[in-house]
Amino acid sequence: MNAKKSGKSNAKLSTKEAMLSLFEQNKGEWFSGEEIAARLDVSRTAIWKAVDSLRAEGYPIDSQKSRGYRLSPDTDIVSSQGVEKYLTEDLSLNMTVFDEVVSTNTLLKERASDGAKEGTVIIANSQTGGKGRLGRSFFSPLDTGLYISVLLRPTDMAPQRALRITTMAAVAACDAIETVLTEQEKPQIKWVNDIFLRERKVVGILTEASMSMENGNLEYAVLGIGFNVYPPEGGFPEEIRNIAGAILPERVPDAKNKIAAVFLNRFFELYRSREEKAYAAEYKKRSLVLGKKVDVIPTGSGEKRIAKVLDITDECNLLVEYLDGKKEEAVLSSGEVSIRPK
């Protein structure tokens, strides 16, 4: 497991990290060994070792005798240095990128219990035990997805309003996806936490929280989100093949870094402004279920009921009318829905 720490840490960067930051900020640009040595204040031997180390981690470092070194402009490897170049300057995140973890949410919850601050972010290229809602697993293969967990400490937020974190993330995810699409495609949100594109699920969101026993508010929340950026080799597993899809059909340079950064920029913009109606309107505009008939499975109940979705409230709750003859309207703040076939 290789961890790539944020270049905005107070700790002194290693030669490899400093070189990767230089290359990411100037992707495709050539630097002579002499220029790199002067910029980073290191020896030529240290440069050779750093290049070998980056190549061993999968970074395509080109070299030419007369030109020096560069990071191939066609690469799409997520790294903290690659994400940071697209981040808003005042975001102030403590970010670590891993090649592989069991679960970004699990790892970040451990750090939260140890006192990690709000804005701690873990990003992984793969998960061996990715978590979905309702105890399901989340398919997280190496190299084709992007898995992010964000630590929040909204101590003034009541647990029943934690749904807002998920819905803010859904809006931010849609904005992030659109930055890498070349056509005028619009991702849509299937209440409450799935993003669909071309009628396929491309993003899943899972928010897990710990409540303070003193005041009943949230002690911390861990927001986890997984993007299916590319189709996995061999296709998706049989059990999800009919529903899962990918954002992009083939490699796009720097797509993962852009998606991660735009998602973080937009999410924290919404989270820190707390302008509920603004993002609620965007969430509603992107809804995949509004006006449709759905199967509703309330949390904690295996009973499935048919309903029509009437509206989405400013809290992003679902207003439904059940079709069992009672014409009962209900506001759902949790649970699951699936769109019924026409």
C-alpha positions in Angstrom: 0.0 0.0 0.0 1.6 3.3 -1.1 0.4 6.5 0.6 1.0 9.8 -1.2 0.6 12.7 1.2 -0.6 16.1 0.5 2.0 18.7 -0.6 0.2 21.2 1.6 1.3 19.4 4.8 3.7 21.2 7.1 6.1 18.3 6.9 9.1 18.7 4.5 8.4 17.1 1.2 10.6 14.3 0.0 12.5 14.7 -3.3 10.0 12.4 -4.9 7.0 14.3 -3.6 8.5 17.7 -4.6 9.3 16.4 -8.0 5.8 15.0 -8.6 4.4 18.3 -7.5 6.6 20.1 -10.0 5.6 17.7 -12.8 1.9 17.9 -11.9 1.9 21.7 -11.9 3.6 21.6 -15.3 2.3 18.4 -16.9 3.9 17.7 -20.3 6.6 20.3 -19.8 10.3 19.3 -20.0 12.8 20.0 -17.2 16.5 19.4 -17.4 18.2 17.6 -14.6 20.1 20.8 -13.8 16.9 22.8 -13.6 15.2 20.3 -11.3 18.2 20.2 -9.1 18.2 24.0 -8.8 14.5 24.2 -8.2 14.4 21.5 -5.5 17.9 22.1 -4.1 18.9 18.4 -4.4 21.6 16.5 -6.1 21.4 14.8 -9.6 21.7 11.4 -7.8 18.6 12.3 -5.7 16.7 13.2 -9.0 17.6 9.8 -10.6 16.4 8.0 -7.5 13.1 10.0 -7.4 12.5 9.3 -11.1 13.0 5.6 -10.6 10.7 5.6 -7.5 7.9 7.4 -9.4 8.2 5.0 -12.3 8.0 2.1 -9.9 4.7 3.5 -8.7 3.3 3.7 -12.2 4.0 7.3 -13.1 5.0 7.5 -16.8 8.1 9.8 -16.5 9.4 10.5 -20.0 13.1 11.2 -20.5 15.2 12.5 -23.4 18.9 13.2 -23.3 18.6 16.7 -24.8 15.5 17.7 -22.9 15.4 16.1 -19.5 12.3 14.8 -17.8 8.6 15.3 -17.9 5.4 13.7 -16.6 3.6 12.3 -19.7 0.6 14.6 -20.5 -1.6 11.6 -21.2 -1.4 10.2 -17.7 -4.4 9.8 -15.4 -3.1 8.8 -12.0 -4.7 10.3 -8.9 -2.2 11.9 -6.5 -2.4 14.5 -3.8 -0.2 16.8 -5.9 -2.4 16.2 -8.9 -5.6 17.0 -7.0 -4.1 20.1 -5.3 -3.4 22.0 -8.5 -7.2 22.2 -9.1 -8.2 23.0 -5.5 -9.5 26.3 -4.3 -6.6 28.0 -2.5 -8.3 28.4 0.9 -9.7 24.9 1.2 -7.1 23.8 3.7 -7.5 20.1 3.5 -5.3 17.4 5.0 -5.2 14.9 2.2 -3.6 11.4 1.8 -3.8 9.3 -1.3 -3.5 5.5 -1.2 -3.1 2.9 -3.9 -5.3 0.5 -2.0 -7.1 0.4 1.4 -9.8 -1.9 2.8 -12.2 1.0 3.0 -11.6 4.7 3.0 -14.6 5.2 5.3 -13.3 2.7 7.8 -9.8 4.2 7.8 -11.1 7.7 8.2 -13.4 6.7 11.1 -10.4 5.4 12.9 -8.6 8.7 12.4 -11.7 10.6 13.5 -11.7 8.6 16.8 -8.1 9.5 17.2 -9.0 13.2 16.9 -8.4 14.0 13.3 -9.7 17.5 12.3 -12.5 18.4 9.9 -11.1 18.5 6.4 -9.1 15.3 6.7 -9.5 13.5 3.3 -8.5 10.0 2.2 -8.5 9.1 -1.4 -7.8 5.6 -2.8 -7.4 4.0 -6.2 -9.0 0.8 -5.0 -10.7 -0.8 -1.9 -10.7 -4.4 -0.9 -13.8 -4.0 1.3 -15.7 -1.0 0.0 -18.9 -0.2 1.8 -22.3 0.6 0.4 -25.6 1.4 2.0 -27.6 -1.1 4.0 -24.6 -3.3 4.6 -23.9 -3.9 1.0 -20.4 -4.1 -0.5 -19.2 -1.4 -3.0 -17.3 -2.7 -6.1 -13.9 -0.9 -6.0 -11.5 -2.3 -8.5 -7.9 -1.0 -9.0 -7.2 1.8 -11.4 -10.7 2.4 -12.9 -12.5 4.1 -9.9 -11.9 6.9 -7.5 -12.8 6.5 -3.8 -12.9 9.5 -1.5 -13.8 9.9 2.2 -14.1 13.3 3.9 -14.1 13.9 7.7 -16.6 16.5 8.9 -17.3 17.8 12.4 -20.7 19.6 12.1 -21.2 19.9 15.9 -24.1 22.2 15.5 -26.0 19.7 13.3 -28.8 17.5 14.7 -28.5 13.8 13.5 -31.9 14.0 11.7 -30.4 16.7 9.4 -27.4 14.6 8.4 -29.2 13.8 5.2 -28.1 17.2 4.0 -24.4 16.0 3.9 -25.3 13.2 1.5 -27.5 15.5 -0.7 -24.8 18.2 -0.8 -22.3 15.5 -1.9 -24.7 14.4 -4.7 -24.9 17.9 -6.1 -21.2 18.3 -5.9 -20.6 14.9 -7.6 -22.8 15.9 -10.5 -20.8 19.1 -11.0 -17.5 17.2 -10.8 -18.7 14.6 -13.4 -19.7 17.3 -15.9 -16.2 18.8 -15.9 -14.8 15.7 -17.7 -17.7 15.1 -20.1 -17.2 16.3 -23.7 -20.9 16.2 -24.6 -23.8 18.0 -23.1 -24.7 15.1 -20.8 -26.4 15.7 -17.4 -25.9 13.2 -14.5 -29.0 12.7 -12.4 -29.6 11.9 -8.8 -31.7 8.9 -7.7 -32.8 9.7 -4.2 -31.1 9.7 -2.0 -27.5 8.8 -2.8 -26.9 7.4 -6.2 -25.8 9.3 -9.4 -26.9 8.0 -12.7 -25.5 8.8 -16.2 -26.9 7.2 -19.4 -29.3 5.3 -17.2 -26.5 3.6 -15.3 -25.3 4.1 -11.8 -21.8 5.7 -11.8 -21.5 7.1 -8.2 -22.5 5.8 -4.8 -22.5 7.8 -1.6 -22.4 6.6 2.0 -22.4 9.0 5.0 -21.6 7.4 8.4 -21.9 9.5 11.6 -21.1 9.4 15.3 -23.4 11.1 17.8 -22.3 13.1 20.9 -23.9 11.7 24.0 -23.6 15.1 25.7 -25.8 17.2 23.4 -27.3 14.7 20.9 -25.6 16.4 17.9 -23.2 14.9 15.5 -19.7 14.4 16.9 -18.4 13.7 13.4 -19.6 12.5 10.0 -17.6 10.6 7.4 -18.7 11.2 3.9 -17.7 8.4 1.5 -18.2 8.6 -2.2 -17.1 6.2 -5.0 -16.9 7.2 -8.7 -16.9 4.6 -11.5 -14.6 6.6 -13.7 -13.8 3.9 -16.3 -15.2 0.5 -17.2 -13.3 -2.2 -15.3 -11.3 -4.8 -17.2 -13.6 -7.7 -18.0 -16.7 -5.6 -17.2 -18.7 -5.2 -14.0 -19.6 -8.2 -11.9 -22.7 -10.2 -13.0 -24.8 -9.0 -10.0 -24.4 -5.3 -10.9 -23.8 -5.5 -14.7 -27.3 -4.4 -15.5 -27.2 -1.3 -13.4 -23.6 -0.1 -13.1 -21.9 2.1 -15.6 -18.8 4.3 -16.0 -18.4 8.0 -16.4 -16.0 7.8 -19.3 -15.6 5.1 -21.9 -11.8 5.4 -22.2 -8.9 7.2 -20.5 -8.9 11.0 -20.4 -5.7 12.8 -19.2 -6.0 13.9 -15.5 -9.7 13.0 -15.3 -9.4 11.5 -11.8 -7.6 14.5 -10.3 -10.1 16.9 -11.8 -13.1 14.9 -10.6 -11.7 14.7 -7.1 -10.8 18.3 -6.9 -14.0 19.7 -8.3 -16.0 17.5 -6.0 -14.1 18.7 -3.0 -14.3 22.4 -4.1 -18.0 22.2 -4.7 -18.9 20.1 -1.7 -17.1 22.4 0.8 -18.6 25.5 -0.9 -22.0 24.1 -0.1 -21.2 22.7 3.3 -19.5 25.8 4.6 -22.1 28.2 3.2 -25.0 26.2 4.6 -27.3 27.9 2.0 -29.8 25.1 2.0 -32.3 26.3 -0.6 -29.6 26.8 -3.2 -28.4 23.3 -3.3 -31.8 21.8 -2.6 -33.1 23.4 -5.8 -30.2 22.0 -7.7 -30.8 18.6 -6.1 -34.4 18.7 -7.1 -33.6 19.8 -10.7 -31.3 16.8 -11.1 -33.8 14.3 -9.7 -34.3 11.0 -11.5 -37.4 10.0 -9.5 -39.5 13.1 -9.4 -43.0 12.4 -10.9 -42.3 8.7 -11.3 -43.7 5.6 -9.7 -41.2 3.9 -7.4 -40.9 1.0 -5.0 -40.3 2.3 -1.5 -38.5 0.3 1.1 -38.5 2.2 4.5 -35.4 1.9 6.7 -35.7 -1.0 9.0 -38.5 -2.6 7.0 -38.5 -5.2 4.3 -42.0 -4.2 3.2 -42.0 -2.8 -0.3 -44.7 -0.3 -1.2 -45.6 1.3 -4.5 -45.7 5.1 -4.5 -45.6 8.1 -6.8 -43.0 10.8 -6.1 -44.8 14.1 -5.7 -42.0 16.4 -4.7 -38.6 16.9 -3.0 -38.6 19.2 0.0 -36.1 21.9 0.9 -34.5 19.4 3.2 -34.3 17.0 0.3 -36.8 14.6 1.8 -39.0 12.7 -0.5 -42.8 13.5 -0.6 -44.6 10.4 -2.0 -48.2 9.3 -2.4 -48.8 5.6 -1.9 -50.9 3.8 -4.5 -52.7 1.4 -2.2 -56.0 3.2 -2.3 -55.3 5.3 0.9 -53.9 8.2 -1.1 -51.6 8.8 1.8 -48.9 11.3 1.5 -45.6 10.6 3.3 -42.3 12.4 3.8 -39.4 10.1 3.6 -36.1 11.2 5.2 -34.5 7.7 4.9 -35.0 4.5 3.2 -34.5 3.3 -0.4 -36.5 3.6 -3.6 -36.2 1.9 -7.0 -37.9 3.2 -10.1 -40.6 0.9 -11.4 -40.5 -0.2 -15.0 -42.9 1.5 -17.3 
